[in-house]
Amino acid sequence: MNNPSRERTALVVDDEALIRWSVSETLGGLGFAVAQAPDGATAISAITGARLAFDVVVLDLRLPDVDDLSLLRRVRELLPAAVLVLMTAFGTAEVVANARRIGVAGILNKPFELDELSRLIASAAGASTN
């Protein structure tokens, strides 16, 4: 996100199509070009195959092929500078503490309001919410 002349990109990872769409629309409104993935394997393929590193990754904790923080850890390894946001309906104290150690910018407890996501991304990534 240090080069303001390049396009800002985001990846939304969730197995629920409506959530992927809603989050993608919100990020698009903040000026991001958005890619989507329905599972962890597709997310890793999108990251490793991307022309540019994603600036923001918003991902669900529980996906069809992963239901722990291993995907979040892998994304952090592949994208050390990215803003990571974890979405979950299962945000136990242990999950939250471990996610924070991995380096998430924030955790959104499902269900959440999209303006909560906008504020978090605007704060963490320096995006304009106008």
Summary of the structure (lengths in Angstrom):
residues: 130
radius of gyration: 13.2
end to end distance: 18.1
largest distance: 39.3
contacts: 400
relative contact order: 0.18
helix: 42%
strand: 21%
